[in-house]
Amino acid sequence: MTIVTLTTDWNRNDYYVGAIKGKILSQSTHAQVVDISHQVQSYNINQAAFVLRNCFYNFPKGSVHIIGVNTEGSKDMPFLLVEYKKHYFLGADNGIFGLLFSDGPDKIIELKSPPDLRSFTSFSIFAEAASKLANGDKADSLGKVVKKYKEKIPLRAAIDKSVITGSVIYIDSFRNAITNITMDLFERIGGGRAFEIYPQNNYYIITRLNNFYHETAPGEILALFNSVGLLEIAISKGNAADLLNLSTNSSIRVKFKEK
């Protein structure tokens, strides 16, 4: 059994999800299709990459991951099959692969496109390729090997002496603001020193880290490192993004006390 995952910006109310699942299951009856998310903002490859990057490694090796976000291909944006750590990723060469992987891929295949290709390329290109992989076809048989894809580098936190300046990179369904400040960076720069966290240009200052949300009283602002090791700004049983006016690219600053 091969698992095929779907990460898209389609919305479940449209027919697209059912159509692509039906095509995969018709062509590969032993495949299992799993929804990761269909709530990615339209064309937002940064959001799609964040979602998929933080969950794909939990799937078995050999899984096939279809990325149905900003997939209107062209001569300058071909369709790719990328092999990475024994997983297969299908998407358009729109910069998303550079956002997905922390290091280089194992193989890049430019997929064959039919001459009468029309819209809904995830159905006509990616479902076809995913079915063939699930049926045991080799990746090399689906197109030609190429050496690179378009690089789009993830936004990284900046360091200036005892200050880390990061950005919000994702707002989750609880409206918590997830930043690009990693636990490793925080500990390396901080060295155990006291600190102050400033969300955006708000007057709020956070001076401690939680292990759990409930350690702070309901309605109070808090910070913690989440399950993927990124600094998160939240409000206990509240809505941090809206109440603190935070959105993707909002600035989050950490200032460490001098010893």
C-alpha positions as CSV (number, residue, x, y, z in Angstrom):
1,M,0.0,0.0,0.0
2,T,1.3,3.4,-1.0
3,I,0.1,6.6,0.8
4,V,-0.7,9.6,-1.4
5,T,-1.2,12.9,0.5
6,L,-2.9,16.1,-0.6
7,T,-2.0,19.6,0.4
8,T,-4.0,22.1,-1.5
9,D,-5.7,25.5,-1.6
10,W,-8.9,24.1,-3.1
11,N,-11.5,24.1,-0.3
12,R,-13.6,21.0,0.3
13,N,-16.7,22.5,-1.2
14,D,-15.3,22.2,-4.7
15,Y,-15.3,19.0,-6.8
16,Y,-11.5,19.0,-7.1
17,V,-10.8,16.9,-4.0
18,G,-13.2,14.2,-5.0
19,A,-12.1,14.2,-8.6
20,I,-8.4,13.7,-7.8
21,K,-9.1,11.1,-5.1
22,G,-11.3,9.2,-7.6
23,K,-8.6,9.2,-10.3
24,I,-5.9,8.0,-8.0
25,L,-8.0,5.2,-6.5
26,S,-9.2,4.1,-10.0
27,Q,-5.7,3.8,-11.3
28,S,-4.1,2.4,-8.2
29,T,-6.7,0.4,-6.1
30,H,-4.2,-0.3,-3.3
31,A,-3.3,3.4,-2.8
32,Q,-4.5,5.2,0.3
33,V,-5.2,8.9,-0.1
34,V,-4.8,11.1,3.0
35,D,-5.8,14.8,3.3
36,I,-3.2,17.0,5.0
37,S,-4.9,20.3,4.3
38,H,-7.2,21.9,1.8
39,Q,-7.3,25.2,3.7
40,V,-4.1,26.8,2.4
41,Q,-4.7,30.4,1.3
42,S,-4.9,30.7,-2.4
43,Y,-1.5,30.6,-4.1
44,N,0.3,30.8,-0.8
45,I,3.3,28.5,-1.3
46,N,4.9,29.7,2.0
47,Q,1.9,28.5,4.0
48,A,1.7,25.2,2.0
49,A,5.4,24.6,2.6
50,F,5.1,25.2,6.3
51,V,2.3,22.8,6.7
52,L,3.9,20.0,4.6
53,R,7.4,20.5,5.9
54,N,6.3,20.0,9.5
55,C,4.3,16.7,8.9
56,F,5.6,14.8,5.9
57,Y,8.3,13.0,7.8
58,N,5.7,11.4,10.0
59,F,4.4,9.4,7.0
60,P,6.0,6.1,5.9
61,K,9.0,6.3,3.5
62,G,7.8,5.9,-0.1
63,S,4.8,8.2,0.5
64,V,3.8,10.5,-2.4
65,H,2.9,14.1,-1.5
66,I,0.8,16.1,-4.0
67,I,1.1,19.9,-3.6
68,G,-1.9,21.5,-5.3
69,V,-1.0,25.1,-4.7
70,N,-0.2,27.6,-7.5
71,T,0.1,24.8,-10.0
72,E,-0.7,26.6,-13.3
73,G,2.4,25.4,-15.1
74,S,4.2,27.0,-18.0
75,K,7.4,26.8,-20.0
76,D,9.1,28.7,-17.1
77,M,7.3,26.7,-14.4
78,P,7.5,23.0,-15.3
79,F,5.9,20.2,-13.2
80,L,8.4,18.4,-11.0
81,L,8.7,15.1,-9.1
82,V,11.3,15.6,-6.3
83,E,12.6,12.7,-4.3
84,Y,13.8,13.7,-0.8
85,K,14.6,11.4,2.1
86,K,12.7,8.5,0.4
87,H,9.6,10.6,0.0
88,Y,8.2,11.8,-3.4
89,F,6.8,15.3,-3.8
90,L,4.8,16.5,-6.8
91,G,4.4,20.2,-7.5
92,A,5.0,23.0,-9.9
93,D,8.5,24.6,-10.0
94,N,7.2,27.8,-8.3
95,G,9.8,28.0,-5.5
96,I,8.0,25.8,-3.0
97,F,10.7,23.1,-3.0
98,G,13.3,25.5,-1.7
99,L,10.9,26.3,1.1
100,L,10.2,22.6,1.9
101,F,13.7,21.2,2.2
102,S,16.5,22.1,4.6
103,D,19.1,20.5,2.3
104,G,19.4,19.3,-1.3
105,P,17.0,16.7,-2.8
106,D,18.0,13.2,-3.8
107,K,16.6,13.5,-7.3
108,I,14.6,16.0,-9.5
109,I,12.4,14.8,-12.4
110,E,10.7,17.1,-14.8
111,L,7.4,15.4,-15.6
112,K,6.1,14.7,-19.0
113,S,3.2,16.9,-20.0
114,P,0.5,15.9,-22.5
115,P,0.2,18.2,-25.6
116,D,-3.5,18.9,-24.8
117,L,-2.8,20.0,-21.2
118,R,-5.5,22.2,-19.7
119,S,-6.3,23.6,-16.3
120,F,-6.6,21.5,-13.1
121,T,-3.0,20.2,-13.6
122,S,-3.0,18.5,-10.3
123,F,-5.6,16.1,-11.8
124,S,-4.1,15.7,-15.2
125,I,-0.4,15.6,-14.1
126,F,0.1,14.9,-10.4
127,A,-2.7,12.3,-10.0
128,E,-1.3,10.4,-13.0
129,A,2.2,10.5,-11.6
130,A,1.2,9.6,-8.1
131,S,-0.8,6.6,-9.4
132,K,2.2,5.3,-11.4
133,L,4.5,5.6,-8.4
134,A,1.9,3.8,-6.3
135,N,1.8,1.0,-8.9
136,G,5.6,0.6,-8.7
137,D,6.8,2.7,-11.6
138,K,10.3,4.2,-11.2
139,A,10.6,7.9,-10.9
140,D,13.0,8.1,-13.8
141,S,10.4,6.7,-16.1
142,L,8.0,9.6,-15.5
143,G,10.2,12.3,-17.1
144,K,13.8,13.6,-17.5
145,V,16.3,14.2,-14.7
146,V,17.1,17.8,-14.1
147,K,19.7,19.3,-11.8
148,K,17.8,22.1,-10.0
149,Y,14.6,23.8,-9.3
150,K,13.7,27.4,-8.5
151,E,15.1,28.5,-5.2
152,K,13.0,30.5,-2.7
153,I,14.8,30.8,0.6
154,P,12.8,30.9,3.8
155,L,12.8,34.1,5.8
156,R,15.3,33.7,8.6
157,A,15.6,35.5,11.9
158,A,18.3,38.2,12.2
159,I,20.8,38.5,15.0
160,D,22.4,41.7,16.4
161,K,24.5,41.2,19.5
162,S,21.9,40.3,22.2
163,V,18.8,40.7,20.0
164,I,17.0,38.3,17.8
165,T,14.6,39.8,15.3
166,G,12.2,37.3,13.8
167,S,9.0,37.2,11.9
168,V,5.6,35.5,12.2
169,I,5.5,32.8,9.5
170,Y,2.3,31.1,10.2
171,I,-1.0,31.7,12.0
172,D,-2.6,28.5,13.1
173,S,-6.4,27.7,13.5
174,F,-6.3,28.8,17.1
175,R,-4.9,32.1,15.9
176,N,-1.6,31.5,17.6
177,A,1.4,33.3,15.9
178,I,4.3,30.9,15.0
179,T,7.6,32.6,14.3
180,N,10.8,31.6,12.5
181,I,12.8,31.8,15.8
182,T,14.0,28.4,16.6
183,M,14.7,27.0,20.1
184,D,18.3,26.3,19.1
185,L,18.9,29.9,18.1
186,F,17.2,31.2,21.2
187,E,19.3,29.1,23.5
188,R,22.5,29.7,21.6
189,I,22.2,33.5,21.6
190,G,20.6,33.7,25.0
191,G,22.9,31.4,26.9
192,G,20.5,31.2,29.8
193,R,20.1,35.0,30.2
194,A,16.9,36.8,31.2
195,F,15.0,38.1,28.2
196,E,12.1,40.2,27.0
197,I,9.9,39.3,24.0
198,Y,8.2,42.1,22.1
199,P,5.4,41.1,19.7
200,Q,5.2,43.5,16.8
201,N,5.0,47.1,18.1
202,N,2.7,46.2,20.9
203,Y,3.2,47.4,24.5
204,Y,3.1,43.8,25.7
205,I,6.3,42.3,27.0
206,I,6.8,38.6,27.7
207,T,9.5,37.7,30.2
208,R,9.1,33.9,30.6
209,L,8.5,30.8,28.5
210,N,5.6,28.4,29.0
211,N,5.8,24.6,28.6
212,F,2.0,24.5,28.3
213,Y,-0.7,27.0,27.4
214,H,-2.6,26.4,30.6
215,E,0.3,27.6,32.7
216,T,-0.9,31.2,32.0
217,A,-4.3,32.5,33.1
218,P,-7.0,32.7,30.5
219,G,-6.8,35.9,28.5
220,E,-3.1,36.4,29.2
221,I,-0.4,36.6,26.6
222,L,2.3,33.9,26.6
223,A,5.2,32.5,24.6
224,L,6.4,28.9,24.2
225,F,8.3,26.7,21.9
226,N,5.9,24.5,20.0
227,S,6.1,20.9,18.9
228,V,8.3,21.7,16.0
229,G,10.7,23.8,18.0
230,L,9.5,27.3,16.9
231,L,8.7,30.3,19.2
232,E,5.0,30.8,19.3
233,I,3.0,33.8,20.6
234,A,-0.4,32.9,22.0
235,I,-3.1,34.0,24.4
236,S,-4.4,31.4,26.8
237,K,-7.8,30.4,25.6
238,G,-7.8,33.5,23.4
239,N,-7.0,34.9,20.0
240,A,-3.4,36.2,19.8
241,A,-3.2,37.1,16.1
242,D,-6.3,39.4,16.1
243,L,-5.9,40.9,19.6
244,L,-2.2,41.7,19.1
245,N,-2.7,42.6,15.5
246,L,-0.2,39.9,14.3
247,S,-0.1,38.5,10.8
248,T,2.5,36.8,8.7
249,N,5.6,38.9,8.5
250,S,4.8,40.7,11.7
251,S,8.0,41.4,13.6
252,I,8.9,39.6,16.9
253,R,11.9,40.8,18.8
254,V,13.7,39.0,21.6
255,K,16.1,41.1,23.7
256,F,18.5,39.3,26.1
257,K,19.7,41.1,29.3
258,E,23.4,41.8,29.5
259,K,25.3,39.8,32.1
